[in-house]
């Protein structure tokens, strides 16, 4: 994950690793702060939608592809 952070980490997602190459984030559809993590739903240049979840306790990201039926399927852990 590559993201912008002007005042707090994580900030706006910029790129997502899809397993082969970096995909540019072209739109952030949703941003949710929970007591445990921060979540972003994004659309990348390849047209795919992903949920990006940042866990501050592990200082790590989980990236999952949003399926066309609305279900979330595992894409990558980082």
HELIX and SHEET records of a PDB file:
SHEET    1   A 7 UNK A   2  UNK A   3  0                                        
SHEET    2   A 7 UNK A  13  UNK A  17 -1                                        
SHEET    3   A 7 UNK A  22  UNK A  33 -1                                        
SHEET    4   A 7 UNK A  38  UNK A  44 -1                                        
SHEET    5   A 7 UNK A  49  UNK A  55 -1                                        
SHEET    6   A 7 UNK A  60  UNK A  66 -1                                        
SHEET    7   A 7 UNK A  72  UNK A  77 -1                                        
END                                                                             
